[in-house]
Amino acid sequence: MTQVVLGENEGIESALRRFKRQVSKAGILADVKYHKHFETPLEKRKRKAVTARRKRRMK
């Protein structure tokens, strides 16, 4: 679970920026998109292309 603790003189904008960065690093949004019920054909092609690229890079 991602948490952001506000500093004493920290603005909400910077805290929100840190939160968004932590969420993207943790891969939460990508995981949600992967597990959603319906995937359009375009999204399916993009996902398969990315996984193929990753597999090629690992070899």
C-alpha positions as CSV (number, residue, x, y, z in Angstrom):
1,M,0.0,0.0,0.0
2,T,1.3,3.4,-1.0
3,Q,1.5,6.1,1.7
4,V,2.7,9.7,1.7
5,V,3.4,11.5,4.9
6,L,3.2,15.3,4.7
7,G,6.2,17.2,5.9
8,E,5.8,20.2,8.2
9,N,6.1,22.9,5.5
10,E,5.2,20.7,2.5
11,G,2.6,21.8,0.1
12,I,-0.2,19.5,-1.1
13,E,1.0,19.7,-4.7
14,S,4.4,18.3,-3.9
15,A,2.9,15.5,-1.8
16,L,0.5,14.6,-4.6
17,R,3.4,14.5,-7.0
18,R,5.3,12.2,-4.7
19,F,2.2,10.0,-4.3
20,K,1.8,9.7,-8.1
21,R,5.5,8.8,-8.5
22,Q,5.2,6.1,-5.9
23,V,2.0,4.7,-7.4
24,S,3.7,4.5,-10.9
25,K,6.8,2.9,-9.5
26,A,4.8,0.3,-7.6
27,G,2.9,-0.5,-10.8
28,I,-0.5,-0.2,-9.2
29,L,-2.2,1.4,-12.2
30,A,-0.7,-1.1,-14.7
31,D,-1.9,-3.9,-12.5
32,V,-5.5,-2.5,-12.3
33,K,-5.6,-2.1,-16.1
34,Y,-4.3,-5.6,-16.6
35,H,-7.0,-7.1,-14.4
36,K,-10.0,-5.1,-15.6
37,H,-12.8,-7.1,-17.1
38,F,-12.8,-6.0,-20.8
39,E,-9.7,-5.4,-22.9
40,T,-10.0,-3.8,-26.3
41,P,-8.2,-5.3,-29.2
42,L,-5.9,-2.3,-29.4
43,E,-5.0,-2.7,-25.8
44,K,-4.4,-6.4,-26.2
45,R,-2.0,-5.8,-29.1
46,K,-0.1,-3.2,-27.2
47,R,0.2,-5.4,-24.2
48,K,1.4,-8.4,-26.2
49,A,3.9,-6.1,-28.0
50,V,5.3,-4.9,-24.7
51,T,5.7,-8.4,-23.3
52,A,7.3,-9.6,-26.5
53,R,9.8,-6.7,-26.3
54,R,10.6,-7.5,-22.7
55,K,11.1,-11.2,-23.6
56,R,13.5,-10.3,-26.5
57,R,15.4,-8.0,-24.2
58,M,15.9,-10.8,-21.6
59,K,17.4,-13.2,-24.0
